[in-house]
Amino acid sequence: MRTETVRREAAHLLEDLRRLQAEGAVAELLLCALDHEPIHHVTGFIWETLEWLDTALLVTARAEAARRRLRSVASLFEALGSDELRYGI
């Protein structure tokens, strides 16, 4: 993936996370984690959170919306998780 494409995608991702930040602590936690951890560590945390939501059998509309957002963010992190993104921005 070209550096400029990765940077553009990362900028979109960060903007999405900032929008989510207004919706709850999960986005805040992800933003803080990105300051200190490689993307693959943060992605692991997201998948663990999804497993917890499933285990807790939270079936409210809000929990479902959170699952969709977290899966979307995790997929983006995995797609952009190259060394180029981690060290090139």
C-alpha positions as CSV (number, residue, x, y, z in Angstrom):
1,M,0.0,0.0,0.0
2,R,1.4,3.4,-0.9
3,T,2.4,5.7,2.0
4,E,0.0,8.5,0.9
5,T,-2.9,6.1,0.7
6,V,-2.1,4.7,4.2
7,R,-1.9,8.2,5.6
8,R,-5.2,9.2,4.1
9,E,-6.9,6.1,5.4
10,A,-5.4,6.6,8.9
11,A,-6.7,10.2,8.9
12,H,-10.2,9.0,8.0
13,L,-9.9,6.4,10.8
14,L,-8.8,9.0,13.4
15,E,-11.7,11.3,12.3
16,D,-14.1,8.4,12.8
17,L,-12.7,7.7,16.2
18,R,-13.0,11.3,17.2
19,R,-16.7,11.2,16.2
20,L,-17.2,8.1,18.2
21,Q,-15.4,9.7,21.1
22,A,-18.5,11.8,21.8
23,E,-20.5,8.6,22.1
24,G,-18.6,7.0,24.9
25,A,-15.5,5.9,26.7
26,V,-14.5,3.1,24.3
27,A,-13.4,5.6,21.6
28,E,-11.5,7.6,24.2
29,L,-9.7,4.4,25.4
30,L,-8.9,3.5,21.8
31,L,-7.4,6.9,21.1
32,C,-5.3,6.8,24.2
33,A,-4.2,3.3,23.3
34,L,-3.1,4.4,19.9
35,D,-0.8,6.9,21.5
36,H,1.1,4.1,23.3
37,E,0.5,0.8,21.6
38,P,1.0,-0.7,18.1
39,I,-2.2,-1.0,16.1
40,H,-2.2,-4.8,16.4
41,H,-2.4,-4.5,20.2
42,V,-5.3,-2.1,20.0
43,T,-7.0,-4.5,17.5
44,G,-6.6,-7.3,20.0
45,F,-8.2,-5.2,22.7
46,I,-11.2,-4.5,20.4
47,W,-11.7,-8.2,19.7
48,E,-11.5,-9.0,23.4
49,T,-14.1,-6.3,24.1
50,L,-16.4,-7.8,21.4
51,E,-16.0,-11.3,23.0
52,W,-17.0,-9.8,26.4
53,L,-20.1,-8.2,24.9
54,D,-21.0,-11.5,23.4
55,T,-20.3,-13.4,26.6
56,A,-22.3,-10.9,28.7
57,L,-25.2,-11.5,26.3
58,L,-25.8,-7.8,26.0
59,V,-28.6,-7.6,23.3
60,T,-29.7,-4.1,23.6
61,A,-29.8,-1.8,20.6
62,R,-26.9,0.2,22.0
63,A,-24.8,-2.9,22.5
64,E,-25.5,-4.0,18.9
65,A,-24.5,-0.5,17.7
66,A,-21.3,-0.7,19.7
67,R,-20.5,-4.2,18.2
68,R,-21.0,-2.9,14.7
69,R,-18.7,0.1,15.3
70,L,-16.1,-1.9,17.1
71,R,-16.0,-4.6,14.3
72,S,-15.7,-1.8,11.7
73,V,-12.8,-0.2,13.6
74,A,-11.1,-3.5,14.2
75,S,-11.3,-4.4,10.5
76,L,-9.8,-1.0,9.5
77,F,-7.0,-1.5,12.0
78,E,-6.3,-4.9,10.6
79,A,-6.3,-3.6,7.0
80,L,-4.0,-0.7,8.0
81,G,-1.9,-2.5,10.4
82,S,1.3,-2.5,8.3
83,D,4.6,-1.3,9.6
84,E,4.2,1.5,7.1
85,L,1.2,2.9,9.0
86,R,2.7,2.3,12.5
87,Y,6.0,4.0,11.7
88,G,5.3,6.2,8.7
89,I,2.8,8.7,10.0
